[in-house]
Amino acid sequence: MGTPGHSWQFTAQAGTGIGHAGMIAAAKILAEAGLELVTRPEIIAKAKEEFQRSTGGKPYKCAMPPEQKPAFHQLAGK
């Protein structure tokens, strides 16, 4: 708890037995959620209704201005 993601501390912890067990548990939960969505399409319909209600049906608008480009050049050569 409290370890920032994508840090060396997180990497070290993820390689332990506890980290591996956590990964397996998370994979099982995600698989079960996927199975529920495939076998119960009414859940997806409810999610779509909730999304429409919460967004007012407005299309997604990216917060980043179109002229702003990600700084991928900082990762070149790494």
N, C-alpha and C positions, 0 to 999 in steps of 0.2 A: 504494500500500500504506500502511496506517495512517491513512487519512483516514476520519473518522467519517461514517457515512451521514446524510443529511438535514442536512448542513451547507453553508454557502456554498462551502466548498472543494470538496466533492463535486460540487456543482452546476456550478462552474466547470470542473472536470476532465471531467465527463460531456459537456460541450459541445464538447470538443476532438475532433480526428480520432481520436485513440487511444481516447477514451471512446466514440465512435460505433462504432468497430471492435469494441470489447469488447461493446457492446450487441448488435451483429449476431451475434457469435460466441455469446453467451449465448442469443439467440433461436433460433439453429440447433440448439444443444444441447438446449434445451427441446423444440423441435419433434421432434427425433429421439427423445427419450425418450418423448414422447407417441405417436409412431408405433409404437415398440416395445411400449408398453402396449396399444395397440389391436390390433396384429397378433399379439401373443403373450400371451394371457390367462393362461397358466401363471405369468407373472411376478407378476401381480396376486394369484393364488391363493397363491403363495409368500409374498408380502408380508403377506397377511391371516393366514396361518398364523404367520408370525414375530411379527406384532402380538399375536395371541392368546397366543402363548407368552410374550412379553415382558411383557404386562400381566396375565397370568393370567385374561383374559376379563373383568376388572373394567371397568365403564363409566367414561367420563371424568368427573372431578370437577373443576370449576373451582376454582382456588386462591383466587380473589377471593370474599369472603363475599357472599351474595345481597343484603344490605342496602347494600353498597358500590356506588356509582354512579360511572361515569367523569366526570371534571371537564370536560365539554364546554362548560360556561359560560365557561371560560377562553378559548375560541376564538371566542366570540360577537363579531361586529363586525370580525373580521379578514379 
